[in-house]
Amino acid sequence: MVAAAISSAQNYNISGIVVDDSAQNPQSGAIVFLERAGITATTGTDGLFTLTNATGIKMQTSHSSLHQVQVAIRNALLPITIIEGTEAEFAAYTLQGRLISKVHFTMASGIHSLTIPLKGSGCYLYKLKSGNDEIILKDATIGRVSNSLVIHTQNPSSRALPKQAEAAAAINDIIAVTKKGYLNYRMVVGNSDTNGIQIKLIVCSDSVSDIDGNVYHAVKIGSQVWTVENFRTMSYNDSTPITLGASNEVWSNTSTGMYCYLDNTTDADTMKKYGALYNWYAASNAKLAPIGWHVPTIAEWDTLQNYLILNAYNWDGTRTVNRIARSLCAKTDWTRYDGPGDLGEPATHLGKNNNTGFCALPGGDRYENGAFSDSTYGKGKFGYWWSATDAGDTIGAYNRTLVGSREYLDGNVYPKNCGFSIRLVKN
């Protein structure tokens, strides 16, 4: 039997193990954090962790699935577990939201069976409330046997119940793991009672600081060492400021190095997460990167691509065509599409995202005319990175691109006035 904790503030019961990239060695002392819920745990010597804030009412269920909990109501009885003695309210509604019955009661801690009012065959909604904790059930009854679906709600009203009954709300949170010597880990958590998560930490191969003091972690992929965050310096490595191209006119009418942030944001968290956008004149400047590092050439991007293909980093395990996008992209922030190329699809393939540790994020771009990419081609769907290689003319240079609906690492020649992200490779 699985105990599923549900409340209006979203209760959690998430457990798993943190291991190294080989999946052989449990990692003790790792900090596991559920970002939106604000719940933290530390792994023990066995690498295990549990994230929970469950209080109040619990329901005994036969099993749990990815996005919902099935509850068996038999002989008009609903089994529940009371963690602490509590006053509660139980109400029954029609699918149209009409109140059928309501009862107040007090229960001591322990396992109880709550009597469901007899109402005949059909579909009904139940609300069980204790303090701030609430559980909504949609129940299909034939005779005295029921198959009920638990629905997560927040401050529900009887008027809203039919709408809420149509979609079981899953947890929408991010689980993050940090440990010294390893790359930071982040992944979407999509179900309310997740047991047996295995989190693989990848060794941090190096780190580097830019002239402004920003620190970037790096990962070894094949023979190369790549930074795993987008660059965001505002100065060249000799302390000369890079020109900030805020206006469209200034951005589009230059042949010197410039940087900006997407949509000219000043939000510190967004700037750190997605990094800055640079035109190619900045990307190709030998003084942009810290000493010992450089902006990769298109040949170095090709080296990365070929290594990943030949070493079975394709999402389907093949070693021929380019299907490496998942192995490069982060486990968060990608918009969901449909199909094997969907970098944001959470259920089937998300575990294969970021197997390299490259942690590519869809940070959008800036067009050569100075306009920022819109919702169709921008943040959440596209990530663009410059190479240091021009196309042999005065107009264009090579880049690499990840698209949320494509399974491959893409690339093309773009005008040098475009604003793209930058990663660094160690010399």
C-alpha positions in Angstrom: 0.0 0.0 0.0 1.2 3.5 -0.9 0.3 6.5 1.3 -0.4 9.5 -1.0 -0.2 12.9 0.7 -2.3 15.7 -0.9 -3.1 19.2 0.1 -4.1 22.6 -1.2 -0.5 23.7 -0.7 0.7 20.6 -2.5 2.1 18.0 -0.1 5.2 16.0 -1.2 6.6 12.6 -0.6 9.6 12.2 -2.9 12.4 9.8 -2.4 15.4 8.5 -4.3 19.1 8.0 -4.4 22.0 10.1 -5.6 24.8 8.3 -7.3 27.8 9.1 -9.4 27.7 9.0 -13.2 28.5 5.3 -13.3 25.5 4.6 -11.1 27.7 2.4 -8.9 28.7 4.7 -6.1 26.1 6.3 -3.7 26.8 9.9 -3.0 26.5 11.0 0.7 26.3 14.6 1.8 24.6 15.9 -1.4 22.0 18.7 -0.9 18.7 17.9 -2.5 16.3 20.8 -2.9 12.7 21.1 -4.2 12.9 24.6 -5.5 9.3 25.8 -5.5 8.2 23.9 -2.4 11.3 25.0 -0.5 12.0 21.5 0.9 15.6 20.4 1.5 17.2 17.1 2.4 20.8 15.8 2.6 21.7 12.3 1.4 23.0 9.8 3.9 25.9 7.4 3.6 23.8 5.2 1.4 23.0 8.1 -1.0 19.3 8.0 -0.1 17.0 11.0 0.4 13.4 11.8 1.2 11.7 15.1 0.5 8.4 15.5 2.4 6.2 18.1 4.0 3.2 15.9 4.4 1.0 16.7 7.4 -2.7 16.2 8.1 -4.8 13.8 6.2 -3.4 10.9 4.2 -5.2 8.4 2.0 -4.3 4.7 1.7 -4.2 3.9 -2.0 -3.6 0.7 -3.9 -0.9 2.3 -6.2 0.3 5.5 -7.7 0.9 6.5 -11.3 2.8 9.3 -13.0 0.2 12.0 -12.7 -2.5 10.7 -10.5 -3.5 8.4 -7.6 -6.2 5.8 -8.0 -8.3 5.2 -4.8 -10.6 2.2 -4.3 -13.8 3.0 -2.4 -15.5 -0.3 -1.6 -18.8 -1.0 0.3 -19.2 2.8 0.6 -16.0 3.1 2.7 -13.0 5.2 2.0 -9.8 4.2 3.9 -7.8 7.2 5.2 -4.9 7.7 7.6 -4.9 10.6 10.1 -1.4 11.7 11.0 -2.5 13.9 13.9 -5.8 14.2 15.6 -7.9 16.6 13.5 -11.2 18.2 12.9 -12.3 17.6 9.3 -15.2 18.2 6.8 -16.4 15.8 4.2 -18.7 17.0 1.4 -20.3 15.3 -1.7 -21.2 17.1 -4.9 -22.6 16.3 -8.3 -20.4 16.8 -11.3 -22.3 20.1 -11.8 -21.1 21.3 -8.4 -24.4 20.9 -6.5 -23.9 20.0 -2.8 -25.4 16.7 -1.9 -24.3 16.4 1.7 -21.7 17.7 4.2 -20.6 16.4 7.5 -18.1 17.7 10.2 -16.2 15.2 12.4 -13.2 14.7 14.6 -10.8 11.8 14.3 -7.8 10.7 16.4 -4.5 9.7 14.7 -4.6 6.3 13.1 -6.2 4.4 10.3 -10.0 5.0 9.7 -12.7 4.2 7.2 -14.8 7.1 6.2 -18.4 6.3 5.3 -19.4 7.5 1.9 -23.1 8.7 1.6 -25.2 6.2 -0.5 -26.2 7.9 -3.7 -26.6 5.2 -6.4 -24.6 4.6 -9.5 -23.0 7.6 -11.3 -20.2 10.1 -11.1 -19.7 12.3 -8.1 -17.1 14.6 -6.5 -16.0 14.5 -2.9 -14.0 17.1 -0.9 -12.2 16.1 2.3 -10.8 19.1 4.2 -8.7 19.5 7.4 -7.3 22.9 8.1 -5.5 24.0 5.0 -5.3 20.5 3.6 -7.8 19.4 1.0 -8.4 16.4 -1.2 -10.7 16.3 -4.2 -11.9 12.9 -5.6 -13.8 12.2 -8.7 -15.7 9.0 -8.2 -17.4 6.6 -10.7 -19.6 4.3 -8.8 -21.4 1.1 -10.0 -23.4 -0.3 -7.2 -21.1 -0.3 -4.1 -17.8 -0.5 -6.0 -15.9 2.7 -6.9 -12.8 3.7 -8.9 -11.8 7.2 -7.8 -9.3 9.7 -9.0 -7.6 12.0 -6.6 -7.3 15.6 -7.9 -4.8 18.1 -6.4 -6.5 21.5 -5.9 -5.7 24.9 -4.3 -8.4 26.7 -2.4 -11.1 24.9 -4.5 -14.8 25.9 -4.5 -17.8 23.8 -5.3 -18.4 25.9 -8.4 -14.9 25.1 -9.7 -15.0 21.4 -8.9 -16.3 20.1 -12.3 -13.5 21.9 -14.1 -10.9 20.7 -11.7 -12.2 17.2 -12.1 -11.2 17.1 -15.7 -7.5 17.3 -15.2 -5.5 15.8 -12.3 -2.9 18.4 -11.4 0.6 17.0 -11.1 3.4 18.5 -9.1 5.2 21.2 -11.2 8.5 21.6 -9.4 12.2 21.4 -10.0 14.5 19.0 -8.0 18.0 20.4 -7.7 21.1 18.6 -6.3 24.4 20.1 -5.4 27.7 18.6 -4.1 31.2 19.9 -4.2 33.2 18.5 -7.0 30.1 17.7 -9.1 28.1 19.6 -11.7 24.8 21.1 -10.3 21.8 19.0 -11.2 18.2 20.1 -12.0 15.2 18.1 -13.2 11.5 18.6 -13.5 9.5 16.6 -11.0 6.1 15.7 -12.5 4.3 13.4 -10.1 3.1 13.7 -6.5 4.4 10.6 -4.9 7.7 9.8 -6.7 9.7 6.9 -5.2 12.9 5.5 -6.5 14.3 8.5 -8.4 17.9 7.9 -9.4 19.9 11.1 -9.8 23.3 10.8 -11.4 25.9 13.5 -10.6 28.5 14.2 -13.2 32.0 15.1 -12.1 33.0 18.8 -12.5 36.2 18.6 -14.5 37.3 22.2 -14.1 36.1 25.7 -13.4 37.0 29.2 -14.7 36.4 32.8 -13.7 35.9 35.7 -16.1 37.3 39.1 -15.5 34.1 40.2 -13.8 34.4 37.4 -11.2 31.7 35.1 -12.6 32.5 31.4 -12.1 31.7 28.7 -14.7 31.8 25.0 -14.1 33.1 22.7 -16.9 32.7 19.1 -18.0 35.0 16.8 -19.9 33.4 15.3 -23.1 35.7 13.1 -25.0 39.0 15.0 -25.3 37.4 18.4 -24.8 36.5 20.4 -21.7 33.4 22.7 -22.1 31.8 25.2 -19.8 28.3 24.2 -18.8 26.9 27.7 -18.4 26.5 30.4 -20.9 29.1 33.2 -20.8 28.0 36.5 -19.2 31.0 38.7 -18.9 30.6 42.5 -19.6 34.4 43.0 -20.2 37.2 41.6 -22.2 40.0 39.8 -20.3 42.1 42.9 -20.3 39.3 44.7 -18.4 38.2 46.7 -21.4 34.4 47.1 -21.3 32.3 45.4 -24.0 29.8 47.8 -25.5 26.2 47.3 -24.2 23.9 47.3 -27.3 20.6 48.1 -25.7 18.8 49.8 -28.5 17.9 48.2 -31.8 19.5 50.9 -33.8 22.9 50.7 -32.0 22.8 46.9 -32.1 22.1 46.6 -35.9 24.5 49.3 -37.0 27.8 48.1 -35.7 30.8 46.1 -36.7 32.4 46.0 -33.2 31.8 43.7 -30.3 28.6 44.1 -28.3 26.6 42.2 -25.7 23.1 42.4 -24.2 20.7 40.3 -22.2 17.5 38.8 -23.7 14.8 41.4 -23.8 17.3 43.8 -22.0 16.4 42.1 -18.7 17.9 43.4 -15.5 16.8 40.4 -13.4 19.9 39.0 -11.8 18.6 35.4 -11.7 17.7 35.4 -15.4 21.0 37.0 -16.4 22.9 34.3 -14.5 20.8 31.4 -15.7 20.8 32.2 -19.4 23.9 34.3 -19.7 24.4 37.2 -22.1 23.9 37.4 -25.9 26.9 38.5 -28.0 27.3 39.5 -31.6 30.0 37.7 -33.6 32.4 40.6 -33.4 32.6 40.0 -29.7 32.6 36.2 -30.0 35.6 36.3 -32.4 37.6 38.7 -30.3 40.6 36.7 -28.8 40.3 38.8 -25.6 36.7 37.7 -24.8 37.5 34.5 -23.0 39.6 34.1 -19.9 43.3 33.1 -20.4 43.5 29.4 -21.2 40.0 29.2 -22.7 38.5 30.2 -26.0 35.2 30.4 -28.0 35.1 27.1 -30.0 35.6 27.0 -33.7 33.1 25.2 -35.9 35.6 22.4 -36.2 35.5 22.0 -32.4 31.8 21.9 -32.4 32.0 19.2 -35.0 34.5 17.3 -32.8 31.9 17.4 -30.0 29.1 16.2 -32.3 31.1 13.4 -33.8 32.3 12.1 -30.4 28.7 12.0 -29.1 27.4 10.1 -32.1 30.2 7.6 -32.2 29.8 6.9 -28.4 26.0 6.3 -28.5 24.8 9.5 -27.0 21.9 9.5 -29.5 18.6 9.3 -27.6 17.9 5.9 -29.3 21.4 4.5 -28.7 22.4 4.5 -32.4 25.9 5.5 -33.5 25.3 6.9 -37.0 23.0 9.9 -37.6 22.9 13.0 -35.5 20.4 12.5 -32.7 22.4 14.0 -29.9 20.2 16.9 -28.9 18.9 15.3 -25.7 22.4 14.5 -24.5 23.2 18.2 -24.6 20.1 19.9 -23.4 19.1 20.5 -19.8 16.4 18.6 -18.0 14.4 21.8 -17.4 13.0 24.9 -19.2 12.5 23.3 -22.6 8.9 23.8 -24.0 7.1 20.5 -24.5 6.3 19.4 -28.1 5.5 15.9 -29.3 7.6 13.1 -30.6 11.1 11.7 -30.1 12.7 15.0 -30.9 10.8 16.8 -28.1 13.5 18.0 -25.7 10.8 19.0 -23.1 8.8 15.8 -23.2 8.9 14.6 -19.6 7.6 11.1 -19.5 9.5 8.8 -21.9 12.9 10.3 -22.7 13.6 13.1 -20.2 16.0 10.8 -18.3 18.3 10.9 -21.3 18.5 14.7 -21.3 21.9 16.2 -20.4 23.7 12.8 -20.2 26.9 14.8 -21.2 26.5 17.5 -18.5 26.5 20.2 -21.2 23.2 21.6 -19.8 22.1 23.6 -22.8 19.2 26.0 -22.1 16.9 27.6 -24.6 18.0 31.2 -24.1 16.6 32.6 -27.3 18.5 35.1 -29.5 18.6 38.6 -31.0 18.1 39.3 -34.7 20.6 41.3 -36.8 18.0 44.2 -36.8 18.1 44.4 -33.0 14.7 42.8 -32.4 14.7 40.0 -29.8 13.3 36.6 -30.8 9.6 36.1 -30.1 7.7 33.2 -28.4 7.9 31.2 -31.7 11.7 31.1 -32.0 13.0 32.3 -28.7 13.3 31.5 -25.0 12.1 28.1 -24.1 12.2 26.7 -27.6 15.6 27.7 -29.2 19.2 27.9 -28.0 21.9 29.4 -30.2 25.7 29.4 -29.7 28.3 31.1 -31.7 31.4 29.5 -33.2 34.6 31.6 -33.7 34.6 30.7 -37.4 33.3 33.1 -40.1 31.8 32.0 -43.4 34.6 33.4 -45.5 32.7 36.7 -46.2 32.0 39.9 -44.5 28.4 39.0 -43.6 28.0 35.6 -41.9 29.5 33.2 -39.4 28.8 29.7 -38.2 26.8 28.7 -35.2 25.2 25.7 -33.5 21.5 25.5 -32.6 19.3 23.3 -30.5 15.5 23.4 -31.2 13.0 22.0 -28.8 11.3 20.0 -31.5 14.4 18.5 -33.1 16.5 15.5 -32.1 19.7 16.7 -33.7 22.3 19.5 -33.1 21.6 21.9 -35.8 23.7 24.8 -37.2 23.9 27.3 -40.0 25.5 30.6 -41.2 24.0 33.7 -39.6 24.6 37.4 -39.9 27.4 38.6 -37.6 25.1 41.1 -36.0 22.9 38.4 -34.5 23.0 38.0 -30.7 23.8 34.4 -29.6 25.0 32.7 -26.4 28.6 31.6 -26.0 30.2 28.5 -24.5 33.9 28.2 -23.9 36.4 25.3 -24.6 39.6 24.9 -22.6 42.8 25.4 -24.6 
